[in-house]
Amino acid sequence: MANVKFKFNRAGLEQAANQAVLNWAAEHQPVLDRVFASHAGKPVDEVKAAVVSAWRAKTGKTLPDADATSWATPISEGQRLVLQPKR
């Protein structure tokens, strides 16, 4: 049996992970931008319902309530929410 050696490239893995998150954010940002355009400044509950609906239409998945609320709040306050990796 042959010996196989692997060299782990942590920096490369982190770069690939960051790029994947950036790609995901770029793909999903238009969902929040549409909600912002149509619901900025409206009550949080109304914005939240729009976020949940738009997210389900895009992904086919339910957005967790905590995320829906944290995304709807700045939109309700008239702030554009930008998806980006945590630093």
QUIJOKA-V513449 format. One record per helix or strand of 3 or more residues. SS is the DSSP state (~ for helix, > for strand). FROM is the first residue (numbers start at 0). TO is the last residue. If there is no record, write none. Layout:
ss from to
SS FROM TO
SS FROM TO
This chain:
ss from to
~ 9 38
~ 43 58
~ 64 75
